[in-house]
Amino acid sequence: MDTLQRIRQAVREQRYRISSHANDEMADDFLLAADIENIISTGGGPEIHP
């Protein structure tokens, strides 16, 4: 199993943590944990406009 497959499996099984720094960065971009899960699972995500 390659690294991306292991990460996707961990996301499916809710076996991951989001650091406080990652939370800050997500907030800056108006992203939720569900958005990150979707991006990792599907390879796509919301369009972000700076």
Buried (B, 14 or more C-beta within 10 A) or exposed (E): EEEEEEEBEEBEEEEEEEEEEEEEEBEEEEBEBEBBBBBBEEEEBEEEEE
